Amino acid sequence: MKKILVAEDNDSNYMLMTYILKNHYEVARARNGQEAVDMVETLSPDLVLMDLKMPVLNGLEATQKIKEKHPTLPVIAVTANAFDTDREATEKAGCDDFLSKPVSSQKCLETIAKFV
């Protein structure tokens, strides 16, 4: 089963993502951006769902660090900020795609399926 690392500091958002993903993927959680960077090394996930607003290291910074070492690892930004400038910032950081909160299960699974 493919592994997805969900980088999400909010418990209810993480629970929603787990509910969406649990029947299709193995799910692990990072509670902040630095933890996500570290867990990519230890878990070798197939994809990262990256919240942008997190403590310690935000999602954009974490994505940049992950992509430096793992340029082909798909990272999908997940954020409540859905403005064009936010989308541009995620692309510049190296994110491969973008999901807006609240995330629909169908859109989430379709987006992930493009990469794994």
Helices and strands as residue ranges (DSSP letters): E 3-7, H 11-21, E 26-30, H 33-43, E 47-51, H 59-69, E 75-79, H 84-93, E 97-100, H 105-113
